[in-house]
Amino acid sequence: MADLAWLSASCRRPCDSPHPPGTAAYGSADLRRMHVGRYRVLYEVTEATVTIVVIHLGRIG
């Protein structure tokens, strides 16, 4: 459960800055990818409404 709490906190990081260091564009300017430990988070940024939607959460390895 500690991993889940840490992952959840990390997923909120783009709320402060939609393009934080360590993230990368994923196919378009609105899609971003970040690695959080053993997980990869794919999210969409809609800056007009400051909405971040986590599209996919996958485990690496």
VENWO-V347459 format. One line per field, one symbol per residue. phi: phi as a letter, one per 40 degrees, with the letter a starting at -180 (. if undefined). burial: 1 if it has 16 or more other C-alpha atoms within 10 Angstrom, else 0. Layout:
phi->???
burial->???
This chain:
phi->.cccccccccccdcccadbcdgbbcbgacccbbabbgcbbbbbbbbccbfbbbccabbccg
burial->0000001001100100011000000000001111110001111110000001010010000
